[in-house]
Amino acid sequence: MGTLSPKKLEIQKREQKILDAARPIVVREGYQALSMERIAEAVEYSRGTIYNHFSCKEEIIIALAQKGAAKRVDMFRIAASYQGISRFRMLAVCYAAERFVINYPDYFLFEQIFNLDSVREKAPHQRQQLIHTCEIQCMEVVTGVVRDAVAHGDLILPDDVTPERLVFGLWALTSGAYGLTFTSQSLPQIGIDDPYAIVRSHVCRLLDGYNWNPTSSTHCLNEEFAKIENSLSKLF
C-alpha cells in the first residue's frame, strides 16, 4: 500500500480531530447535544470545513461507530486464533465480545445510536456499508470456528441448523444481553450482580445443547475461561 500524499494525510488528520471533538459531547451529554456548530467551535474550524468532511452529525456518529466496529473485528480475529480446541476458541471469541463492551463503552454507545432509524436514514450509504462490512467480517470469524468444530468432529449440527444459524443465535443472545447490561439501571435490584458471568453461562448452556465437545459436564469451562482471560486480556 502506497504512502498517503500530504494532502490526504491532512484531510485524515482534520477528520480525526472532528471525531475527537464530537466523541466527548455525545458521551457526556447524549446524541441530541451534538451539533455541527458545537463541533466547529470545539475544533476552531468554520462550519463549512466541518461540512466538507461530514454531511451531517449523523454521519459523524456513524464514522465513530465504524471505528468501533473495526476494533471488534480485530478483537474477534485475535480471539479466534487462540491456541486450543474449537470449543475453547469459541469461548475466546465470547470473551472478546464481552471485553469490547467493557473496554470500549464509547464505541458500544455509538453502535447503539447508529441502530436508531432516525440516525441511519440520514447517513450516507457508503458510511453505512463500512459498518455492515465489519458485521459480516465478525460473522465470518465466528462461523469459521463453528465450521472447524464440525470438521474436527467436536460438533455435529442438526440437519436444519447451519453454522450461520448457530452463530446468529449466539449473536442475538449476547447482543441483547449486553445492550440490557449497558442501558438498564435496575439489574442489581433484581439480583443480577454479574451480568457478564450470566451471559457466559447461557452461552455455555446453548453450546452444551448442541453437544459441542467438551461440554460443561465433562470439562470445567470456567477454568478454561480463566486461562483465556489471562492469555488475551493484555491483547485487548
C-alpha positions as CSV (number, residue, x, y, z in Angstrom):
1,M,0.0,0.0,0.0
2,G,1.4,3.4,-1.0
3,T,2.1,6.3,1.3
4,L,-0.7,8.8,1.5
5,S,0.0,12.2,0.0
6,P,0.5,15.2,2.3
7,K,-2.9,16.5,1.2
8,K,-4.7,13.2,2.1
9,L,-2.8,13.0,5.4
10,E,-4.0,16.5,6.3
11,I,-7.6,15.5,5.4
12,Q,-7.3,12.4,7.5
13,K,-5.9,14.4,10.4
14,R,-8.6,17.0,10.2
15,E,-11.4,14.4,10.1
16,Q,-9.9,12.7,13.2
17,K,-9.8,16.0,15.0
18,I,-13.5,16.5,14.3
19,L,-14.3,13.0,15.6
20,D,-12.2,13.5,18.7
21,A,-14.2,16.7,19.4
22,A,-17.6,15.0,18.8
23,R,-16.9,12.0,20.9
24,P,-16.9,13.5,24.4
25,I,-20.0,15.6,23.6
26,V,-22.1,12.5,22.8
27,V,-20.7,10.5,25.8
28,R,-21.3,13.2,28.4
29,E,-24.4,14.9,27.1
30,G,-26.0,12.5,24.6
31,Y,-26.6,12.4,20.9
32,Q,-29.1,15.2,20.9
33,A,-26.5,17.6,22.3
34,L,-24.3,17.1,19.3
35,S,-24.4,19.8,16.5
36,M,-22.1,20.9,13.7
37,E,-21.9,24.3,15.4
38,R,-20.6,22.9,18.6
39,I,-18.0,20.8,16.8
40,A,-16.9,23.8,14.8
41,E,-16.4,25.8,18.0
42,A,-14.5,23.0,19.6
43,V,-12.0,22.5,16.8
44,E,-12.0,26.1,15.8
45,Y,-12.9,25.3,12.2
46,S,-15.6,27.0,10.1
47,R,-18.9,25.2,9.8
48,G,-18.1,24.9,6.1
49,T,-14.9,23.0,6.9
50,I,-16.9,20.6,9.0
51,Y,-19.4,20.0,6.2
52,N,-16.6,19.4,3.8
53,H,-15.8,16.2,5.8
54,F,-19.2,15.2,7.1
55,S,-22.6,16.0,5.6
56,C,-24.5,15.9,8.9
57,K,-24.0,15.0,12.6
58,E,-25.4,11.5,11.9
59,E,-22.5,10.8,9.5
60,I,-20.2,11.7,12.4
61,I,-21.9,9.2,14.7
62,I,-21.6,6.5,12.0
63,A,-17.9,7.3,11.5
64,L,-17.4,6.8,15.2
65,A,-19.4,3.6,15.2
66,Q,-17.4,2.3,12.3
67,K,-14.2,2.7,14.2
68,G,-15.7,0.6,17.0
69,A,-16.9,-2.0,14.5
70,A,-13.4,-2.3,13.1
71,K,-12.0,-2.7,16.6
72,R,-14.4,-5.5,17.3
73,V,-13.3,-7.3,14.1
74,D,-9.7,-7.1,15.2
75,M,-10.6,-8.5,18.7
76,F,-12.6,-11.4,17.2
77,R,-9.7,-12.3,14.9
78,I,-7.3,-12.4,17.8
79,A,-9.6,-14.4,19.9
80,A,-10.4,-16.9,17.1
81,S,-6.7,-17.6,16.8
82,Y,-6.5,-18.7,20.4
83,Q,-4.5,-21.9,20.7
84,G,-6.9,-24.6,21.7
85,I,-9.7,-26.9,20.6
86,S,-12.8,-25.4,18.9
87,R,-14.9,-25.1,22.0
88,F,-12.2,-23.1,23.7
89,R,-11.7,-20.9,20.7
90,M,-15.4,-20.1,20.8
91,L,-15.1,-19.2,24.5
92,A,-12.3,-16.9,23.5
93,V,-14.5,-15.2,20.9
94,C,-17.2,-14.8,23.6
95,Y,-14.6,-13.2,25.9
96,A,-13.6,-10.8,23.1
97,A,-17.3,-9.8,22.7
98,E,-17.6,-9.2,26.4
99,R,-14.3,-7.2,26.7
100,F,-15.4,-5.0,23.7
101,V,-18.4,-3.7,25.7
102,I,-16.3,-3.3,28.9
103,N,-13.1,-1.8,27.5
104,Y,-14.7,0.3,24.8
105,P,-18.1,1.6,26.2
106,D,-18.0,4.7,24.0
107,Y,-17.8,2.6,20.8
108,F,-20.6,0.4,22.1
109,L,-22.7,3.6,22.7
110,F,-22.1,4.9,19.2
111,E,-23.2,1.5,17.9
112,Q,-26.5,1.7,19.8
113,I,-27.1,5.2,18.4
114,F,-26.3,4.0,14.9
115,N,-29.0,1.4,15.1
116,L,-31.6,4.2,15.5
117,D,-33.6,4.6,12.3
118,S,-33.5,8.3,12.6
119,V,-29.7,8.2,12.5
120,R,-29.2,5.5,9.9
121,E,-31.6,7.0,7.3
122,K,-29.7,10.3,7.3
123,A,-26.2,9.0,6.9
124,P,-24.5,8.3,3.5
125,H,-24.9,4.8,2.2
126,Q,-21.1,4.4,1.9
127,R,-20.5,5.0,5.6
128,Q,-23.2,2.5,6.5
129,Q,-21.7,-0.1,4.3
130,L,-18.4,0.1,6.2
131,I,-20.2,-0.9,9.3
132,H,-22.1,-3.7,7.5
133,T,-18.8,-5.0,6.2
134,C,-17.4,-5.2,9.7
135,E,-20.5,-7.1,10.9
136,I,-20.1,-9.6,8.1
137,Q,-16.4,-10.0,8.9
138,C,-17.2,-10.7,12.6
139,M,-19.9,-13.2,11.5
140,E,-17.3,-14.9,9.2
141,V,-14.8,-15.2,12.0
142,V,-17.2,-16.9,14.4
143,T,-18.7,-19.0,11.7
144,G,-15.2,-20.2,10.8
145,V,-14.8,-21.5,14.4
146,V,-18.1,-23.4,14.1
147,R,-17.0,-24.9,10.8
148,D,-13.7,-26.0,12.3
149,A,-15.6,-27.7,15.1
150,V,-17.7,-29.6,12.6
151,A,-14.7,-30.6,10.6
152,H,-12.8,-31.9,13.6
153,G,-15.8,-33.8,14.9
154,D,-16.3,-31.7,18.0
155,L,-19.8,-30.7,16.9
156,I,-22.5,-32.4,14.8
157,L,-25.1,-29.9,13.8
158,P,-28.8,-31.0,13.2
159,D,-29.8,-31.1,9.6
160,D,-31.9,-27.9,10.0
161,V,-29.1,-25.9,11.6
162,T,-26.3,-24.3,9.6
163,P,-23.2,-22.7,11.1
164,E,-24.6,-19.3,10.3
165,R,-27.9,-20.1,12.2
166,L,-26.0,-21.2,15.2
167,V,-23.8,-18.1,15.2
168,F,-27.0,-15.9,14.8
169,G,-28.3,-17.4,17.9
170,L,-25.1,-16.6,19.8
171,W,-25.2,-13.1,18.3
172,A,-28.8,-12.5,19.4
173,L,-28.1,-13.8,22.9
174,T,-25.0,-11.8,23.6
175,S,-26.0,-8.6,21.7
176,G,-29.4,-8.4,23.5
177,A,-27.8,-9.1,26.9
178,Y,-25.0,-6.6,26.5
179,G,-27.5,-4.0,25.4
180,L,-29.5,-4.5,28.6
181,T,-26.4,-4.5,30.7
182,F,-25.3,-1.3,29.1
183,T,-28.5,0.6,29.5
184,S,-30.5,-0.8,32.4
185,Q,-30.1,0.7,35.9
186,S,-32.3,-1.9,37.6
187,L,-30.3,-5.1,37.2
188,P,-28.8,-5.1,40.7
189,Q,-32.3,-4.6,42.2
190,I,-33.5,-7.9,40.6
191,G,-30.5,-9.9,41.6
192,I,-28.3,-9.5,38.5
193,D,-24.9,-8.6,40.1
194,D,-22.6,-10.0,37.4
195,P,-24.4,-9.9,34.1
196,Y,-21.4,-10.9,32.1
197,A,-20.9,-14.1,34.0
198,I,-24.6,-14.9,33.4
199,V,-24.2,-14.3,29.7
200,R,-21.2,-16.7,29.7
201,S,-23.2,-19.3,31.5
202,H,-26.1,-19.0,29.0
203,V,-23.6,-19.2,26.1
204,C,-22.2,-22.4,27.5
205,R,-25.6,-23.9,28.0
206,L,-26.6,-23.1,24.5
207,L,-23.4,-24.8,23.2
208,D,-24.0,-27.7,25.5
209,G,-27.4,-28.1,24.0
210,Y,-25.8,-28.8,20.7
211,N,-23.4,-31.2,22.4
212,W,-20.4,-29.2,21.3
213,N,-17.5,-31.1,23.0
214,P,-16.2,-30.8,25.6
215,T,-19.4,-30.0,27.3
216,S,-19.7,-28.3,30.7
217,S,-20.4,-31.6,32.3
218,T,-17.1,-33.1,31.0
219,H,-14.8,-30.1,31.4
220,C,-14.5,-27.2,33.8
221,L,-15.1,-24.4,31.3
222,N,-14.8,-21.8,34.0
223,E,-11.2,-22.8,34.5
224,E,-10.6,-22.6,30.8
225,F,-12.2,-19.2,30.6
226,A,-9.8,-18.0,33.3
227,K,-6.9,-19.3,31.1
228,I,-8.4,-17.4,28.1
229,E,-8.7,-14.2,30.1
230,N,-5.1,-14.5,31.3
231,S,-3.9,-15.0,27.7
232,L,-6.0,-12.4,25.9
233,S,-6.6,-9.6,28.4
234,K,-3.2,-8.0,27.6
235,L,-4.1,-8.0,23.9
236,F,-7.3,-6.1,24.3
